[in-house]
Amino acid sequence: MNIFEGIDFNSMMFVGPIIVLIATMSAACLVYSIMFSWLPKQIFNFLLVGVALIGAYIWAIPMNMGFFEYFQNWGV
């Protein structure tokens, strides 16, 4: 018995945005580490979490503005 028989799930709708999320957060952390590598290690690591969250926020704004529709047609 397959309860999901009539459901068509396009996984590419989720793969593209997740790749962009990882790239955005990595780029934000890379810029932070280049600019603030002179900080003491404890302060650097504490602020790195905030920078990663800012990277996620930078990713979320275009997704809300219609960037997600760009990735909907990848799996077609």
Secondary structure as UniProt FT lines:
FT   TURN            3..6
FT   HELIX           12..35
FT   TURN            37..38
FT   HELIX           41..62
FT   HELIX           63..67
FT   HELIX           68..72
FT   TURN            73..75
//
